[in-house]
């Protein structure tokens, strides 16, 4: 059977109009499928230049099939019927690795056709690092790379207003567009770039705040072979997605016309403020993921569906949301309860095998964004440690010891933060510090949590108690005891 390639029918290249940072499953499915719809059903006629950090070595490379890949959407609709469709994505026309072809990356800024920038670099991706310099090739961070690209474009076109872009970050960070803009302007100032460049950024580029929502995973290996035989090609980059998809954008009025929103349904909602949608999704869906994952891994589960289907862990996650998260949110409680029920139904999708380990990517910053605010809200409301959240944090700390049930665990996170946590665990293991001191030292790291969590009365003690229980009796017994306590 042949590998998916540009020799396949209907695989014509498109002119590059989109710069996309990130090639994970989510952005390739979420953005790629929408651009494919535009190309197939309107006069959009746009290709994606995909910017990756590194060139893969010794493993499959999307370049091997000229940027083509397939997206399989599967699920149960509102009427209880199974739905499945497969879409081949043709719109990725170039892939550039910034670690090996940075000059090539910068040169794309001189192409007049670019109009959009999309990104999904995880919550850790939108950051400001004052060590990044204008002369770095490449600089370390995504905002610094984009600053250099935009300045190249500004310089090449002499600040032409028509060469500004619509920049649509998809990272799950509050006010993601404004934050990205803030960091780009900060680099422009720090690098002493012309004031006219900063003015061009302000006047002729649109930085959109967004909320994105869809579960996208690698396609289950056990099903892929059968589907590939049915489709007639091999695709190691196949993505599985659910039926549910939502894209909320606070952007300029011209987006409706430029994305042909009156001609094709892209499940895009243009709003004046994404905050209520973002708050709901990050706290309920992503917050459930982050709270559940370390406990589920410690309990021996491998997928979200396995974990949420477990009677105790499923009830734990439900009660955490109902008692310690949803009461903090601004939308009507009834609406939030309906959303929670729908989210748990999505977690139970029999056609999506969402690996727990995939969710651990950059898990520390996810905790800072998703769950630290909920702890603070609980203290504002009750001035005491929230029981279930304290257990989730204890499991997170235990996971970052570096081994899972006696076996090494391959976590991918900020190197300095991981080293710090493992150093504290080493001190504890050698008997140099107590368990409470371990927890207090970890919670004092504002670079990890965004605040000194030791300032919360009783918080370190509560987490320490749960950490002790997790280490002595395990995750599932600890959860069972807590659920009994709630009765």
KOLLUM-819836 format. One record per residue: residue in one letter; x, y, z of N, C-alpha, C, CB in turn. Coordinates in pm, whole numbers, plus 50000, padded with zeros to 5 digits. Glycine has a CB too. Layout:
% KOLLUM-819836
AXYZXYZXYZXYZ/...
END
This chain:
% KOLLUM-819836
X500844988150000500005000050000500885012550000499045000050122/X500535022449918501365034349905501155044050021501075041349773/X502205052050048502095062450149501395074550088503485066350205/X500625081550170499945093650126500975103450069499165100150243/X500715108649950501685117549886500975126849790502775109549813/X501735136549737501175146449645500835140449509502145158049628/X501185128049487500785121649363499335117149370501685109749333/X498735118249492497335114449508496445124549436496955113549656/X495225120649401494305130049336493985141949425493015122949297/X493655153149364493185165149435494195170249538491885162249503/X495495169149507496505173549603497285185549550497465162149635/X496605194449480497275206049422497775215449531496335213449327/X498975221549513499485230949612498715244149606500985233449590/X498725251249719498075264349726499135274949755496975264449836/X498905287449711499835298149746499845300349897499465311249673/X501035302949951501185304450096500515317350143502675304350136/X499515315950229498845327550288498855326950441497395328550238/X499275315450494499185313250639500525308450692498075302950672/X500975314650800502145310150874501615303251000503135322150909/X501975290751019501465283051133502615278251219500615271051085/X502595282051347503605277651442503045265851521504015289251538/X503705254351508503275242351577502755231951481502205245551680/X503055219251508502585208351423502015196851504503725203351336/X501565199951627500925189651709499595185351650500725194751852/X499055174651705497785169451654496695180051655497335157451737/X496635187851763495525197351776495525207651663495585204351910/X496605214751645496575225651548496485220351405497825234551562/X497085208751379496975203251243495535199551210497885191051228/X494795194451310493395191051285492505203351292492915180551386/X492675211351394491755222451421491855233351315492045228351559/X493065237151279493255247551177493275241451038494555255351202/X493995230451021494105224450888492755220750828494965212050895/X491865215050908490555211150856489735223350814489785203050960/X489855234250887489105246350852489645252650723489165256550967/X490955253150710491525258850588491185249950469493055260450602/X491165236850491490785227650383489345230350338490925213150429/X488445232650435487065236050401486995248950319486225237550528/X487765258850359487775271450286488265269350143488655281750357/X489335261750127489885259649993488925251649904491225252450003/X488205242249964487315233849885486005240749850487035221049960/X485565250349933484215255649918484135270649891483445252750040/X485285277649889485275292049865486465295749777485315300049998/X486645308549756487785313449680488975317049769487385325649598/X489045311549888490115314949982491485312049922489955307050113/X491695299949871492915296349798494175299449878492965303549665/X494325292749992495475295650078496175283250127495055303750194/X497505283650125498315272750178498945276650311499395268850079/X499355266550386499975268450517501465265550508499315259350623/X502275274950557503675272250582503805268750729504595284450544/X504175256350758504205251350894505615253250951503785236450900/X505685260351063506975263351128507125253951247507065278351173/X508195246151242508495236751351509805240751417508565222051298/X509995236951542511215240651614512415232551565511035238551764/X512205219551541513325210951506512975201851389513755202551626/X513985197651319513815188151210513875174051267514905190151101/X512835165851249512865152251303514045144251250511565145051271/X514655136451338515785127951298515475113651342517125132951362/X515535104451246515365090351278513945086251310516215087051391/X512965094151271511565090351293510725096251180511045095251432/X509475091751163508655096751052508555111851051507255090751060/X508555117350931508555131850911507415135350816509925136950856/X506635145350854505515149550770505995153750631504755161150836/X507245157650620507815160950489507825148850395509225166350505/X507875136850454507935124650372506685123050286508095112350462/X505585129050328504365128550247503925142650207503225121450325/X504945151350188504765164850134503695172750209504405164049987/X503645170950341502735178750423501315173350429502695192450375/X501015162850354499655157350355499425148950481499415148850229/X498205149150530497805140350641496285139650642498365145450779/X495765130250719494315128350722493775130650862493945114250674/X492545135650866491835138250992490565129850991491505153651009/X490425121451091489245112751103488395117751219489665097651125/X487165121651188486235126651290485235115651323485515139551242/X485185111951451484315100951493483645104151625485115087851504/X482375099851637481675101851762480235097651753481775116151805/X479505100251861478085097451870477355110751870477745089051996/X476425112751776475735125651769474605126451871475175127951628/X473895137851872472865140251972471715130251964472335154251958/X471545123951849470485113951831470955099751864469955114451688/X472215098651909472745085551946473295077651830471695077752013/X473415083751712473925076751594475435078651580473205081651467/X476115067951536477545068651510477795076751384478155054551497/X478775085951392479165093851276480675093051258478715108651292/X481075091551132482515090651102482785096450964483015076051110/X483835104550953484235109950823485745111650822483525123550794/X486325110650702487775112250686488045123350586488435098950640/X488965132050621489325143350536490845143450517488825156850598/X491305143750394492735145150367493035160150359493145137850234/X494035164350435494415178450441495545180950341494855182450586/X495255189550243496225192550137496905206150153495535191850003/X496465214150250496825228450249498185231450310495785236250322/X498845221750377500205224250427501165222150311500565214750548/X501735232850262502555232050141504055232950168502165242950047/X504435238050287505855238850322506025236250471506445252550283/X507125229850509507485227950648508915233050666507355213050690/X509105241950764510415247850787510805245850933510415263050750/X511975240050957512495238251092513405250051126513265224551106/X513095257251232513865269251264515265266051316513125277651367/X515495253751363516845250651413517825247951301516795238551506/X517315244851180518215241751068518035251050948517985227551024/X516925258450941516655266650823516065280150865515695259350726/X516735286650959516165299051012516135310250909516945303651133/X517165311250827517175321550723516045319250623518525321650650/X515765306550593514645303250505513335307550568514625288050475/X513215305350700512025309850772511855325050760512115305750920/X512915332550788512815347150780512495351950639514115353550828/X513015344850540512795348950400511315348250362513605340050306/X510545339650427509125338750393508395351750426508465327050468/X508955359950514508325372750548508255382050429509075379550661/X509055379450327509085388050209508075383950102510475388050149/X507315373450133506245369050042505015377850066505905353850064/X504545385049964503445394449986502105387850017503285403049864/X501965374849990500655368450002500255364850145500635356149919/X501195364550239500835360650375499845370450435502085359650463/X498825364850501497795373150563497465368850706496535372950479/X497675355850737497285350650868498465343750937496125340850853/X498475344651069499385336751153498515329251254500465345851225/X498685315951260498055307851362499165301251445497095297051299/X498885298851571499895292351655499225283651761500805302751722/X499905272851798499565264751915500885258951965498495253251881/X501485266252057502805262752110502695258452257503785274552096/X501495254452300501105250852437501115263352525502065239952496/X500595261752646500535273252739501915279052767499875269152870/X502945270752754504305275452782504885283452667505215263652813/X504225283652553504815289552433504805304652429504125284552315/X503765310952484503695325552483504375330652610502205330652473/X505635333752596506435338252711507405349052666507195326352776/X507815357252762508825367452733510135363452799508365381452782/X511185362852720512515359352770513465370552729512995345452714/X513925378352827514775389852794516175385552749514885399052914/X516455372552752517745367752701517725366252549518105354352765/X516545366452489516455365652343516915378752281514995362452299/X517765377852181518345389552117517915390451970519875389252127/X517975402451917517595404551777518505397151682517615419451744/X519715393851727520685387151641520655371951655522075392151672/X519855366651746519785352151765519225345451640518915348751887/X519825334351601519355326751485519355311751519520255329551361/X518295306451578517055313151614517045317551760515875303951586/X516165326751797515925329351939515145317551999515135342651958/X515125316852130514555305152195513035304652188514985304852338/X512355316252199510905316052219510135319052092510525325952325/X508875314752091507975317651981507745332751962506635310652004/X507445340652068507255355052046508485361851985506895361752176/X509675357552025510895363651970511055359951822512135359052049/X510765347551788510835343551646509845351551563510555328451631/X508635353151613507625360551537507985375351527506235358851602/X508585380951631509035394951625510035396851512509655399251760/X511015387851503512005389051397511355387751259513095378351414/X510415378651247509725376651118508935389151081508795364351124/X508205394751176507405406651148508305418651114506505410051269/X509435419651182510345430751150510945429051011511465431651255/X511245416650974511735414050838510695418450736512075399050819/X509435415550762508345419150672508185434350666507025412550717/X508185440550784508085455150790509195461750709508125459950935/X510415456850726511565462950657511505460750507512875457250713/X511155448550467511145445250324510095453350249510885430350304/X508955455550311507855462650244507755477250288506535455550270/X508835482350351508895496550392507665500750472509025505450268/X507205492050560506095495550648504755496850578506405508250717/X504605490250463503355490950388502185486050474503455482550257/X501155494350495500025490350580499335477650531499015501650587/X499325475250401498605463650347499315450450376498425465250198/X500545451150426501285438750454501205434650601502745440550415/X500325441250676500055436750811499285423650810499275447450888/X499205417050924498605403750931497515403051038499665393350959/X496715392651026495765388951130496385377351205494345385251071/X496685379451332497445369851412496495363451512498655376751485/X496355350251502495325342951577495975331751657494235337251481/X496465334751778497055324251861495975315051916497875330451976/X496285302351928495335292351979495785286352111495135281251876/X496795292252175497245287452305496175290252411498585293952344/X496045281152507495025282552612495555291452724494615268652667/X495665304252692496145314352786495165325952781497615318952752/X494835331552897493935342952899494485354252813493715347853043/X493605360352734493985371752648495225368452567494235384452733/X495195356752502496395351952433496895361452325496115338552373/X495975367652251496385376852146497055389352203495205380752062/X496445395152304497015407252365498335404152434496035413352464/X498445392252493499695388652560500815386852457499515375752642/X500515380352345501515378752240501945392352187500965369952125/X500985401152165501305414652118502185422052218499995422652092/X501865420852346502655427452450504115422852446502065424452589/X504345409752428505705404652428506455408652301505705389452443/X505745409052189506385413352065506805427952074505445411151945/X505925436352127506275450452144507425451952244505045458452192/X507455443452347508555444152444509885440452378508275434652563/X509885430352290511105427052217511515438552126510905414152134/X510555444652060510865455851970511545467152047509585461151903/X511075469752167511675480352250513055476052299510775483652370/X513155463752351514425459052406515505458352299514245445252471/X515105455052177516065453852067516305467251996515565443451966/X515675477652046515835491051989515505491451840517255496052012/X514425484351805513935485051668513225498351647512985473051636/X513085502951524512515516151499511115517651560512455518851349/X510845529351610509525532351665508455530151559509465546751719/X508795532751434507845530851324507395516351313508455535451191/X508285507151350507895492951348506825490151452509125483951373/X507025495151573506025493151678504705499651638506525498951811/X504775511151574503545517751531502845509651422503845532051479/X503605503651333503035495051228502365482951291504135490551129/X503005477251394502395466051465501055470051525503325460951574/X501015481651586499795486451652498695489451552500095498851735/X499035495951441498035501451351497575491751242498565513751287/X498445482551201498155474951079498215459751098499125478950972/X498305455251221498255440951252497185438651359499665435751301/X496435428151343495375424851437495795412851520494035422051362/X495855414551651496155403651743494855399451810497235407951849/X494385387451778493055382951821493145374251946492365375151709/X492285377052043492105367852155491185356552110491525375352281/X491475344352153490695332952107490395323052218491425325951995/X489435314552191489175302552270488985291052172487905304352363/X489745280352190489645268752101489225256652182490995266052028/X488435247852121487965236252195487655224752099486715239752278/X488465214552105488235201952035489295192052081488265203751879/X488905179852107489865169552147490405162952021489215158952243/X491735163552004492395158051885493565149451933492895169551788/X493625137151886494655127951932495245120351813494085118052036/X496345113451840496845104051739495795093251719498225097851782/X495715088151595494705077951566495125064751631494505076251413/X494205057951700494565045251766495215035351670493325038951829/X496355029951708497115021051620496315008851580498405016651688/X495505003851674494764991651644493694993851537494134986251769/X493225006351522492215009451421492805014651291491245019551475/X494035020051299494575027251184494805017951064495885033951221/X495315005951092495584996750982494344993650901496174983951034/X493224991250969491974988150900491505000050817490884984251000/X491605012050874491155023950801492065026850683491105036150895/X493375024950700494315027250590494015017750474495775025350637/X493675005350507493314995950400492075000650327493094981750458/X491115005950402489875010950342490135023250256488845014350452/X491035032250302491335044650229492295042350113491905054950324/X493135032250124494055029250016495405035950028493455032949889/X495745041250146497075047250165497485045950312497075062150121/X498805046750334499385046350469499605060650516500725038250472/X499195063750638499365077150692499725076550840498085085650670/X501025076850874501415076551015501065089351090502895074051026/X500605099651018500265112551080498755114451092500875124051001/X498005103751078496555104251089496155109251228495925090351060/X495125117851232494645123651357493195119651379494785139251356/X492845116551503491455113851540490885125951614491345100951628/X489695130351574489045141451643487605137651677489065154251555/X487045145351767485655143451805484745152151719485455146651955/X483445149951729482475158051654482445172351704481085151851663/X482575174151833482475187551893483665196151852482385186652046/X483405208351811484475217951783483945232051803485025216151639/X484765240551864484365254451887485585263451873483715256152029/X485415274351799486485284051775485885297851796487115282551630/X486215304051909485685317151945486805327451927485125317252093/X486525337951851487565347851818487065361851846487995346551670/X487845369451919487635383851934488585390451834487905388852084/X488065393551716488915398551608488245409551529489295387351516/X488905414451428488395425651348487175421451264489495431151256/X486355431251228485155428551149485495422251013484375441451127/X486675425250961487045420050829487205404950828488325426450783/X487305398650946487465384150951486285376950888487645379551095/X485095382250908483905375650853484015374450702482615383450891/X484475385150638484605384850493485825376750450484705399150438/X486945378550517488185372050474488165356950496489365378050547/X487395352350594487265337850617485945332350561487355334850767/X485245340450484484035335950413483015329650510484415325750303/X482865335750627482015329650729480545329550691482195336850859/X480145337850596478755337650551478515327050443478355351350499/X479605320850396479485310850290479685296550338480455313850182/X480455294750444480795281250490480785281050642482175276750434/X480275270350699480195268850845481505263050897478995259850885/X482315271650959483595267351015483525265951166484685277250977/X482325266551223482155266451370483035277051435482505252451427/X483045288851372483755300451425482735310451474484705306751318/X482925315151596482035325151655482845337851679481395319851788/X482445348851614483105361751637482395368951750483095370351507/X483145372951852482555379051971483375391352011482495368952089/X482785399352100483485411152150484405407752267482485421752193/X484165396252332484965392452449484925377252464484445399552579/X486075370952458486115356352470486205351752615487305350752391/X486325361052709486605357352848485645347052906486565369552932/X484315348852895483425338652955483605324852894481985342952939/X483835324052764484045311252697485375304952740484015313052544/X486395313352749487715308652788487715303852932488765319752769/X487105311653019487025308053161486355294553179486275318753241/X485255292553110484495280153119485305268153071483195281253039/X485905269552955486615258252895487885254752972486955261352750/X488675264753007489945262153075489705256053213490755275053087/X488685261053283488425255953417487775242253417487555265753492/X486785240253329485995227953336486635216753254484575230553286/X486875218953126487445208153045488925206153075487245211152895/X489725216653054491165215253074491505213253221491895227353020/X490755219853310490985217953453490715203653496490125227353532/X489665197553440489385183453471490525174453423488055178953406/X491015177053302492155169453251493335170353348492565174653112/X493705182553384494915184453465494765178553604495245199153475/X493585179953664493375174453798493365159253796492065179653856/X492795153553693492605139153685493865131553643491495136053589/X494655137353554495735129853489496765124153586496425138653389/X497355132053678498355125953766497775114953854498995136553853/X496555116953902495905106553982495635094053899494585111854042/X495185096053776494895084653688496165076853657494235089553558/X497245083853627498505077053599498995069253721499575087053555/X498905075453838499305068553961498405056553989499275078354079/X497155057453940496205046553960496305035553856494825051853962/X497195037053757497415026553660496625027753531497105013753721/X495955039153509495195041053386496105047053278493975050253411/X495675045653151496495050953040495745060952953496975039552954/X494405060652953493645069952869492605077552951492955062452754/X492165088752897491135096852963489855088752978490865109852883/X489475081352875488225073852881488265063152991487935067252744/X489395056253004489525046553112489365053353248490885039453104/X490005064853263490005071753392488625076853429491005083253390/X487955083553336486655089553367485595078853383486245099453257/X485825066853325484865055853337484995048553470485055046053222/X486125050253538486295044253669485335050753768487765045653718/X484615042653843483565047953931484115058454027482925036654011/X485245055554091485765064554193486445076854132486745057254281/X487295074754033487995086053973487035095053896489115081053881/X486035088953830485025096853761484235105353859484085087853682/X483845099453972483085107154072483965117854137482515097754180/X485225114554161486155124354217486225136754127487565118254235/X486405134553997486525145653903485225153553896486905140553764/X484095146653899482795153253898482625161854023481665142953889/X482945156454139482785163954262483765175654272482975154754382/X484975173754222485945184854219485385196554140487285180254158/X484775193454025484195204153944482985210354015483775198753807/X482085202254065480845207354123481075215354250479895195854153/X482055211254332482275217454462483355228254461482635207054562/X484405226354379485585234754397485975242754273486735226254437/X485265240954162485595248454040484395256453990486075238853932/X483325249653954482175256453892481625267853977481085246353865/X481555266754111481055278054191481895290754178480985274054335/X483135289554126484005301154112483765308953982485445296754119/X483035303053887482955308653752481785318353739482815297453650/X481875327253640480925338353629479655335053552481595349953565/X479695324853466478515321353389477455315053481478875311653274/X476195314853438475135308753521475485294353558473795309053447/X475235290653684475625277553734474935266253658475295276453882/X473665268353620472965257953545473615255553410471485261753527/X474005266453343474675265253214476005258053229474895279153153/X476725260953337478015254553360477845239653390478755261453474/X476795236053461476525221953491476225214253363475365220653591/X475475220453273475185214253144476475212353065474165222753063/X477345222653068478625221752997479485210653056479375235253003/X479515209653189480295199053254479805185253210480215200253407/X478485183353206477935170453165478355167053022476395170553176/X478325177252935478725175052796480215171652787478415187552711/X481035178352866482465175652868482745161252910483195185452962/X482085156653014482315143053061481845132952956481595140653195/X480785136452883480375127952772481425127252664479075132952713/X482085138452638483165138752539484355130452586483615153252511/X484645130952716485725122652770485435107852749485915125552920/X484165104252745483755090252731483605085852587482455088052803/X483955094452491483825091052350484595078052320484355102752261/X483885067452278484555054652256485525054652138483535043952235/X485495065152057486335065651937487585074151955485535070851820/X487735080152073488905088452100489695082052213488495103052137/X490935078052183491815072552285492825083352323492545059352235/X492415092152414493255103552453494235098952560492385115552504/X495495097552522496505092452613496775102252726497795089352536/X496795097252848497065105752963498455112052954496945097753093/X499435104352906500795109652897500875121552802501765098752853/X500025121852699500035133252606499625146052678499105130752487/X498755144952777498265156752849499315161852948496965153552924/X500295153352984501325157853078502315167553015502065145953135/X502285169452884503215178752820503065192652881502975179352666/X504165198252932504175211552995503095212653103503965222452889/X502985202053181501895201253280502025211553391501855187553340/X503225215853424503395225453533502735238753500504875227553563/X502975243853380502355256653344500845254853327502985262153214/X500405243053289498965240453281498335241453419498695226453220/X499025236353521498505237653657498405252453697499395230053757/X499425260053660499425274353694498245281553629500735280853650/X497945278153505496885284853430495505279453468497115283353281/X495405266353485494095259953498493615258253642494135246653433/X494535254953734494095250853868494525260253980494605237353896/X495655266853968496035276354073494945286954092497375283154038/X494355292753985493285302454008492105296554085492785307853875/X491805283754066490695277654138491005275954287490345264054077/X492245272954319492655272454460492485286254523494135267654473/X492945296554455492825310254508491365314254525493525320254415/X490515310754429489085313954440488475306954561488345309854311/X488865294554586488335287354701488735293954831488825272954699/X489955299154837490365306354958489585319454973491875309254954/X489295325954863488495338254870487095335154923488395344854731/X486535323854881485175320254920485105314155059484595310654820/X486095305855096485985298155220487175299755315485825283555186/X488285305155266489515306755344489965293755409489305317455451/X489875282955332490385269955379490805261755257489295262355463/X491645251655278492125243855164491005235655101493265234455208/X490845236254970489885227554902490425213154900489605232554757/X489645203854952490105190154974490525183254845489025182155042/X489665183654744489925175954623491055182154540488665174854539/X491095195254533492195201754463493525199054532491955216854454/X493515198354666494765195354736495285181454699494565196254889/X494375172154673494775158754632495365158854492493585149154638/X494745166654402495275167754266496685173554268494345176354179/X496915183954348498255189954356499255180254417498205202954438/X498815172554516499715162654575500125152154472499045155754696/X499165147854390499485138054286500435143954183498205133154217/X500255156554150501155163254054502585163654109500655177654025/X502715167154235504045167654297504675153654299503955173254441/X503865143654330504385129854335504815125154195503315120354392/X504045128754093504385124753958505735130653916503295129253860/X506015142953961507255149753921508445145454006507075164753932/X508245135054087509415128554150510285122254042508965117754254/X509635118653929510415113353817510215098653793511845115853838/X509375092053875509085078053847507615075353875509985068653932/X507085065553806505675062153817505565047653863504935064353682/X505105046053987504955032654045506255024554032503805025253977/X507365031354059508665024554060509415024453930508485010954102/X508775029253822509415029653690509675044053648508545022453586/X510795046953579511045060553532509915065353440512395061353457/X509555078153451508495083753368509075094953282507305089153455/X508725094853154509305104253059508415116653048509475097652920/X508535125653146507785138153143508515148353057507575143653285/X507745156552985508315167052901507805180452951507965164852751/X508705188053012508295200653073509525209753078507705198453217/X509325221453137510435230953151511595224153224509975243653227/X512755224153163513895216653215514295221553353515075217653119/X514335234653372514765240153501513775236653611514925255353492/X512485237553581511465234453682511505219653719510065238153630/X511655211053620511715196753648512945193453734511755188553517/X514075199753701515295197253777515125201753922516485204453713/X514465213053941514255218254076513395208654159513595232054071/X512285203954099511425194654172512135181654204510165191754092/X512885176354110513575163754134514715165454235514105158154003/X515295177354238516325180254339515715180054479516995193954312/X514535186054493513865186054624513475171754664512605195154621/X513005163954567512675150054596513915142254639512025143454474/X515045145054578516275138154615516665141454759517415142054519/X516465154154797516735158254935515845150655033516545173454952/X514585149354995513635141955081514025127255089512185143455028/X514355121254976514685107054972515915103855057514925102554829/X516835113455068518045111255150517815114755297519205119555096/X516575118555331516265121855469516735135455513516845111655558/X517095144055418517605157355451516485167055489518395162955334/X515295164855435514165173855465512925165355490513915183955347/X511975171155561510715164255587509785165455466510025170055713/X508705157755468507735158555359507095172455355506665147755375/X506795178055470506195191455472507165201755415505785195455616/X508435200755451509425209955395509535208355244510805207755461/X509485195855199509485193155054508355200854986509345177955026/X507145199455038505985205954979506125221154987504685201455049/X506575226255100506715240755117507755246455020507105244155262/X508845239455002509875244254909509345244554765511135235354917/X508595234354731508035233854596507025245054576507375220254569/X506165247454675505145257854662505715271954670504085255954769/X506955273354715507565286754721508065291354585508725286754821/X508065282354486508625285554354507595293254270509045272554281/X507665306354276506705314554203506855313054052506875329154241/X508035309254006508225307153862507395295353812509705304653831/X507055286153901506245274553863504755277453878506625262353948/X504375283653991502955285054024502405299053996502745281754169/X503275308753974502815322353951502605330154079501545322253873/X502715323554194502555329954324503175320654429501035332754356/X503385325954549503895317754659502695311254727504745326254761/X502465298554699501295291754752501385289354902501095278654681/X502575291254961502695289955106501975301155180504155289655146/X501605311655108500875322655172499435318855205500885334855081/X498955307755150497585303355176497565295055304497035295055055/X496815299355404496815292355534496415277655521495875299455631/X497285268855568496975254655573497125247155441495605253055621/X497455254255333497505247655202498625237155196497705258055092/X499825240855235500935231355229500665219355318502255238155270/X500065221555437499765210455527498745201055464499235215755662/X497705206755399496665198455336497255190055224495525207255283/X498085196155140498695188755029499655178255083499435198354933/X500385181655189501305172155249500545159755300502095178855365/X499395161855363498595150655413498145141555299497375155855490/X497735147655187497305139655072498495132655006496585148454970/X499635139255002500835133154945501245120855027502005143354940/X501155122055158501475110655245500535099055217501395114755393/X499245102055201498275091455173498545084955038496845097155176/X498845092954937499135087454804500325078054808499395098754705/X501335081554886502535073354893502325060854976503685081454949/X501425061555075501225050155165500185040255113500795055055302/X499075045255059497985036055020497625036954873496745039055103/X498195046554800497935047554656496815057054622497625034054601/X496705059854491495765070054444494315065954464496015072854297/X493965053754428492555049954430491995048854571492375036754357/X492785043554664492335042654803492195056654863493305034054887/X493125065554829493045079354877491765086054828494275087354830/X491455084154702490245090054644488995084354709490195087654492/X488975071254730487815064854792487565070454932488015049654800/X488635072755007488485078255141487905092455136489835078355214/X488345100255040487845113855029486375114154989488685121754929/X485995105554896484605105154855483705100954971484435095754739/X484195092055054483445087955173483285099855267484135076155244/X484335108055276484305119755363483275129955316485695126055369/X483005130155185482055140055132480605136155154482305142054984/X480365123655186478975119055202478325125655323478925103555217/
END
